[in-house]
């Protein structure tokens, strides 16, 4: 969207010219919509906090809100084991359904812990603390053995973000998109994951 501003140049009571500016406000509108969505999601999440029987249920509701907000097809939370340097699938949301642990139709890689350094993705996520968006079809950051699953699911792009407690990696948020995501690589999806834990 464009915002137009025009100012008339009047001399001796007559219009002698017009000075104007045009500004692309699409990024501003997108940021405002994202902020409104975050407030709404936070409100719903706080409501779930009182109703959630345990932390796993709350995590499922938070992940559900994230994928709704960014219009993702699926969302995954992988938990990081720093001693073994491994990631394990903890929670996922697909088609509105929250699941804990790997599901039968998840990629085979997700059915057991796997090395965090299987690709350079996690190192980049830790270093930048920003969303990493890559092609689901071909990317040096895509996890091995997932290409056929992405094709079968109709996923076009994948986004990931490190979940941090202070400077410590505690997990990875993964999102899949069937259309172009409303995110850019400079965005932050899971802001709460970046808060310092004291």
TISETOR-974914 format. One record per residue (C-alpha): residue number from 1; residue in three letters; y negated, x negated, z. Coordinates in Angstrom, 2 decimals, always signed. Layout:
   miro   migu         Y         X         Z
    NUM    ALA         Y         X         Z
...
END
This chain:
   miro   migu         Y         X         Z
      1    UNK     +0.00     +0.00     +0.00
      2    UNK     -3.51     -1.11     -0.69
      3    UNK     -6.61     -0.57     +1.44
      4    UNK     -9.85     -0.39     -0.55
      5    UNK    -13.28     -0.94     +1.02
      6    UNK    -16.43     -0.30     -0.99
      7    UNK    -20.02     -0.91     +0.09
      8    UNK    -22.95     +0.18     -2.01
      9    UNK    -25.83     -2.20     -2.63
     10    UNK    -28.99     -0.13     -2.44
     11    UNK    -32.45     -1.46     -3.31
     12    UNK    -35.59     +0.70     -3.23
     13    UNK    -33.46     +3.81     -2.72
     14    UNK    -31.34     +3.23     -5.83
     15    UNK    -27.76     +2.06     -6.09
     16    UNK    -27.80     -1.36     -7.78
     17    UNK    -24.18     -2.36     -7.31
     18    UNK    -21.03     -2.07     -5.35
     19    UNK    -19.25     -4.74     -3.38
     20    UNK    -15.63     -4.16     -2.53
     21    UNK    -12.44     -5.61     -1.21
     22    UNK     -8.83     -4.69     -1.66
     23    UNK     -6.23     -5.71     +0.88
     24    UNK     -2.46     -5.35     +0.71
     25    UNK     -1.57     -3.68     +4.02
     26    UNK     +2.15     -3.30     +3.28
     27    UNK     +3.11     -6.06     +5.78
     28    UNK     +0.89     -4.44     +8.43
     29    UNK     +2.45     -1.02     +7.82
     30    UNK     +5.93     -2.56     +8.00
     31    UNK     +5.07     -4.31    +11.29
     32    UNK     +3.66     -1.07    +12.74
     33    UNK     +6.78     +0.87    +11.74
     34    UNK     +8.99     -1.83    +13.22
     35    UNK     +6.97     -1.79    +16.46
     36    UNK     +7.22     +2.02    +16.68
     37    UNK    +10.96     +1.75    +16.10
     38    UNK    +11.28     -0.89    +18.82
     39    UNK     +9.44     +1.29    +21.33
     40    UNK    +11.65     +4.27    +20.47
     41    UNK    +14.81     +2.14    +20.67
     42    UNK    +13.72     +0.66    +24.00
     43    UNK    +13.09     +4.14    +25.37
     44    UNK    +16.58     +5.28    +24.31
     45    UNK    +18.13     +2.06    +25.67
     46    UNK    +16.50     +2.50    +29.06
     47    UNK    +17.94     +6.02    +29.08
     48    UNK    +21.40     +4.58    +28.37
     49    UNK    +20.98     +2.04    +31.17
     50    UNK    +21.25     +4.78    +33.77
     51    UNK    +24.18     +6.46    +32.01
     52    UNK    +26.18     +3.36    +30.96
     53    UNK    +29.28     +2.94    +33.10
     54    UNK    +29.28     -0.84    +32.56
     55    UNK    +27.62     -3.73    +30.78
     56    UNK    +29.90     -3.42    +27.73
     57    UNK    +28.82     +0.19    +27.22
     58    UNK    +25.16     -0.80    +27.51
     59    UNK    +25.63     -3.66    +25.02
     60    UNK    +27.22     -1.20    +22.59
     61    UNK    +24.25     +1.16    +22.90
     62    UNK    +21.76     -1.70    +22.42
     63    UNK    +23.61     -2.88    +19.29
     64    UNK    +23.70     +0.71    +18.01
     65    UNK    +19.91     +0.96    +18.44
     66    UNK    +19.36     -2.35    +16.64
     67    UNK    +21.36     -1.34    +13.57
     68    UNK    +19.62     +2.05    +13.47
     69    UNK    +16.22     +0.39    +13.68
     70    UNK    +16.81     -2.06    +10.83
     71    UNK    +19.07     +0.25     +8.77
     72    UNK    +22.03     -2.14     +8.88
     73    UNK    +25.51     -1.09     +7.75
     74    UNK    +27.26     -2.90    +10.60
     75    UNK    +26.31     -4.91    +13.64
     76    UNK    +28.30     -7.50    +15.56
     77    UNK    +27.77     -9.41    +18.79
     78    UNK    +29.73    -12.63    +19.06
     79    UNK    +29.89    -14.33    +22.47
     80    UNK    +29.58    -18.12    +22.59
     81    UNK    +31.87    -20.32    +24.72
     82    UNK    +29.93    -23.59    +25.18
     83    UNK    +32.91    -25.52    +26.57
     84    UNK    +35.10    -24.83    +23.55
     85    UNK    +32.17    -24.43    +21.09
     86    UNK    +33.75    -21.16    +19.92
     87    UNK    +32.51    -17.68    +19.02
     88    UNK    +34.45    -14.52    +19.83
     89    UNK    +33.76    -11.01    +18.60
     90    UNK    +32.75     -8.91    +21.58
     91    UNK    +31.14     -5.69    +20.30
     92    UNK    +30.59     -4.07    +16.93
     93    UNK    +29.02     -0.93    +15.54
     94    UNK    +30.02     +0.57    +12.21
     95    UNK    +29.48     +4.10    +10.92
     96    UNK    +27.94     +5.03    +14.26
     97    UNK    +31.05     +3.98    +16.18
     98    UNK    +30.87     +1.40    +18.96
     99    UNK    +33.93     -0.83    +19.35
    100    UNK    +34.76     -3.68    +21.69
    101    UNK    +36.80     -6.55    +20.29
    102    UNK    +38.06     -6.95    +16.73
    103    UNK    +39.02     -3.85    +14.76
    104    UNK    +41.89     -3.71    +12.23
    105    UNK    +39.54     -3.67     +9.22
    106    UNK    +37.30     -6.53    +10.43
    107    UNK    +37.58     -9.86     +8.57
    108    UNK    +40.63    -11.89     +9.71
    109    UNK    +38.28    -14.59    +11.04
    110    UNK    +36.97    -12.14    +13.65
    111    UNK    +40.41    -11.52    +15.20
    112    UNK    +40.46    -14.76    +17.23
    113    UNK    +37.85    -17.20    +18.56
    114    UNK    +36.52    -19.49    +15.83
    115    UNK    +34.41    -22.68    +15.85
    116    UNK    +30.68    -22.08    +16.14
    117    UNK    +30.07    -24.96    +13.73
    118    UNK    +32.31    -23.49    +11.01
    119    UNK    +29.10    -23.41     +8.88
    120    UNK    +25.59    -24.77     +9.57
    121    UNK    +24.41    -21.22    +10.42
    122    UNK    +24.61    -21.37    +14.23
    123    UNK    +22.86    -24.76    +14.38
    124    UNK    +20.05    -23.36    +12.23
    125    UNK    +19.83    -20.18    +14.31
    126    UNK    +19.52    -22.23    +17.51
    127    UNK    +16.87    -24.49    +16.03
    128    UNK    +14.66    -21.82    +14.47
    129    UNK    +15.21    -18.90    +16.88
    130    UNK    +14.55    -16.63    +13.92
    131    UNK    +16.58    -14.29    +11.77
    132    UNK    +18.61    -15.99     +9.07
    133    UNK    +19.12    -13.78     +6.02
    134    UNK    +21.63    -14.81     +3.37
    135    UNK    +23.54    -13.34     +0.49
    136    UNK    +26.83    -11.74     +1.47
    137    UNK    +28.34    -13.00     -1.77
    138    UNK    +27.44    -16.67     -1.87
    139    UNK    +25.76    -18.74     +0.80
    140    UNK    +26.46    -22.02     +2.57
    141    UNK    +25.83    -20.10     +5.83
    142    UNK    +28.41    -17.35     +5.19
    143    UNK    +31.49    -17.65     +7.37
    144    UNK    +34.66    -18.59     +5.44
    145    UNK    +37.06    -15.85     +4.47
    146    UNK    +34.48    -13.06     +4.67
    147    UNK    +33.43    -12.77     +1.01
    148    UNK    +36.19    -10.31     +0.00
    149    UNK    +35.49     -8.18     +3.10
    150    UNK    +31.75     -8.09     +2.28
    151    UNK    +32.53     -7.02     -1.31
    152    UNK    +34.91     -4.29     -0.11
    153    UNK    +32.28     -3.02     +2.35
    154    UNK    +29.54     -3.10     -0.31
    155    UNK    +27.45     -5.56     +1.71
    156    UNK    +24.67     -7.25     -0.20
    157    UNK    +23.02     -9.34     +2.49
    158    UNK    +23.80    -10.63     +5.95
    159    UNK    +21.36    -11.35     +8.77
    160    UNK    +22.06    -13.31    +11.94
    161    UNK    +20.14    -14.32    +15.02
    162    UNK    +20.98    -16.54    +17.97
    163    UNK    +21.12    -14.78    +21.33
    164    UNK    +19.64    -17.15    +23.89
    165    UNK    +19.22    -17.22    +27.65
    166    UNK    +16.33    -19.67    +27.91
    167    UNK    +17.48    -22.55    +25.71
    168    UNK    +21.19    -21.81    +26.09
    169    UNK    +23.08    -20.11    +23.29
    170    UNK    +25.02    -17.14    +24.68
    171    UNK    +25.97    -15.45    +21.42
    172    UNK    +25.13    -14.48    +17.87
    173    UNK    +23.95    -11.14    +16.54
    174    UNK    +25.26    -10.43    +13.03
    175    UNK    +24.09     -7.59    +10.77
    176    UNK    +25.25     -6.53     +7.31
    177    UNK    +23.16     -4.66     +4.76
    178    UNK    +24.17     -2.71     +1.68
    179    UNK    +20.58     -2.77     +0.44
    180    UNK    +17.78     -5.25     +0.88
    181    UNK    +17.08     -5.56     +4.63
    182    UNK    +13.66     -4.61     +6.01
    183    UNK    +13.53     -8.04     +7.65
    184    UNK    +12.35    -11.45     +6.60
    185    UNK    +13.63    -14.79     +7.81
    186    UNK    +10.63    -15.13    +10.12
    187    UNK    +11.40    -11.92    +12.03
    188    UNK    +13.07    -11.63    +15.39
    189    UNK    +15.51     -8.77    +15.87
    190    UNK    +16.83     -9.13    +19.40
    191    UNK    +13.71    -10.11    +21.27
    192    UNK    +15.42     -9.63    +24.62
    193    UNK    +17.83    -12.38    +23.64
    194    UNK    +14.95    -14.82    +23.66
    195    UNK    +13.66    -14.13    +27.15
    196    UNK    +14.02    -16.98    +29.61
    197    UNK    +16.54    -16.21    +32.32
    198    UNK    +15.57    -17.75    +35.68
END
